[in-house]
């Protein structure tokens, strides 16, 4: 079974530039998450989708971050304009449903460095 | 509020047992999880425990839950160099049932 795919794996941009990350969840997984993980910290949930609807985006900095999941499958996360403090790993994850026992599968992450 | 705390570092010798501890604050937690993150990789679910259980064993892994003290531990028996990674404790809590994460414990296994 293919895992959660993310691209690009690595990106270096200058501050004030924009960047977009792409995620393809495991086939059939209705719930998709984007997490931000800053070095030395645990993951922080940015946004959760159920199919193509947003369930939770309370911690998404909406002035610069946006995410969409058109057609309820792939998702993109965009940062515009980027700040130095956005340097982090952006993890996409998916699960079949929202129940507690549904295992959340993570991609390998997209590593962003803002200089 | 919701909070999960872990010690940041643990160093053990190969073949010894490792015990990674975690405390949480939300008494309404339903499930508690242990995730493993190897360098440059995503998060891998190792095991989980339901809040009405006090122990769960899965091969070399033993999870102990003390609900009264809100304390969770992960014991890895016969620790190998391949177990070197960061281990995250997470709880599913709150009305929206989102995962609350600890900062991770970095496990170093010395030959």
Boltz contact constraints between the chains, C-beta under 6 A:
constraints:
  - contact:
      token1: [A, 41]
      token2: [B, 103]
      max_distance: 6.0
  - contact:
      token1: [A, 42]
      token2: [B, 88]
      max_distance: 6.0
  - contact:
      token1: [A, 42]
      token2: [B, 101]
      max_distance: 6.0
  - contact:
      token1: [A, 42]
      token2: [B, 102]
      max_distance: 6.0
  - contact:
      token1: [A, 42]
      token2: [B, 103]
      max_distance: 6.0
  - contact:
      token1: [A, 42]
      token2: [B, 104]
      max_distance: 6.0
  - contact:
      token1: [A, 43]
      token2: [B, 101]
      max_distance: 6.0
  - contact:
      token1: [A, 45]
      token2: [B, 98]
      max_distance: 6.0
  - contact:
      token1: [A, 56]
      token2: [B, 96]
      max_distance: 6.0
  - contact:
      token1: [A, 91]
      token2: [B, 42]
      max_distance: 6.0
  - contact:
      token1: [A, 100]
      token2: [B, 30]
      max_distance: 6.0
  - contact:
      token1: [A, 100]
      token2: [B, 31]
      max_distance: 6.0
  - contact:
      token1: [A, 100]
      token2: [B, 92]
      max_distance: 6.0
  - contact:
      token1: [A, 103]
      token2: [B, 45]
      max_distance: 6.0
  - contact:
      token1: [A, 106]
      token2: [B, 42]
      max_distance: 6.0
  - contact:
      token1: [A, 106]
      token2: [B, 43]
      max_distance: 6.0
  - contact:
      token1: [A, 107]
      token2: [B, 42]
      max_distance: 6.0
  - contact:
      token1: [A, 108]
      token2: [B, 41]
      max_distance: 6.0
  - contact:
      token1: [A, 108]
      token2: [B, 42]
      max_distance: 6.0
  - contact:
      token1: [A, 109]
      token2: [B, 42]
      max_distance: 6.0
